[in-house]
Amino acid sequence: LGVKESHQMAIFRIIAAILHLGNLEIQSERDGDACSVSSEDEHLNSFCGLLGVEHSQMQHWLCHRK
């Protein structure tokens, strides 16, 4: 298709991160009013590593609306 190898790797990294995000386990708290993500979740670790984002920030913002 004429896509450079560096672009292909970036695309694969994004797709892999999205697939890991789909496997993330989010626990409901307080009768469904809140949620949390385990800091030791291997899929969250992989997601953050692939995209180069901070683990604590991603863990926080996956469970907060603002």
N, C-alpha and C positions, 0 to 999 in steps of 0.2 A: 504493500500500500504506500510505500515511500515515507513511512514514519521513521524518524531517526531513532537509533537505539536508546539514546538518553531520554527521549520523549516516551518511548515505549516503557522504560523502567519507571518513569514517573506515573504513567497511567496504571501500570501494574501495582505500584505502591498504593495509589489511591483506592483502587478496587479492593486490594487486600485489606486496607484499613476499614473500608465500608463493610466488608464481610465480617471482620472481627467485631465491629460495632453492632452488627446484627446478632451476634452471639453473647453480647453483654447481658449480664443478669442484674436486673434492677429490682430491689426489694421494696415493697410497699410498707409504709409506716403510718401510724395513727389513722387507721380505718380508711386508707387511701388518700389522705390529705397531703401526705409527703412521701418522699422516696429516698433511697440511698443506693450507692454503688460501693461495693467492697473495694477497699484500696489495694487488695491483693488479687483482684480479678485479672487473670492472665490475658483476657481479651482486651481489657482496658489498657494494660501495659503494652500490648502489641500495637494497638491503635495509636497510642501516644508516641511510641517509638517510630512507627512508620511515617507519621505526619510531622513529627518533631514539635509536638505541643506539650505544655506542662501537664503532668499527671494530675496534680492537685486542682488546677484550674478546670480541666476537663471533667474531673469527678464532680466538682461543685456545679458547673454550668449544665451538666446533663440532668440535674435534679432541681434547677431553679429557673423560673420563667423570665426573670428580668435580666 
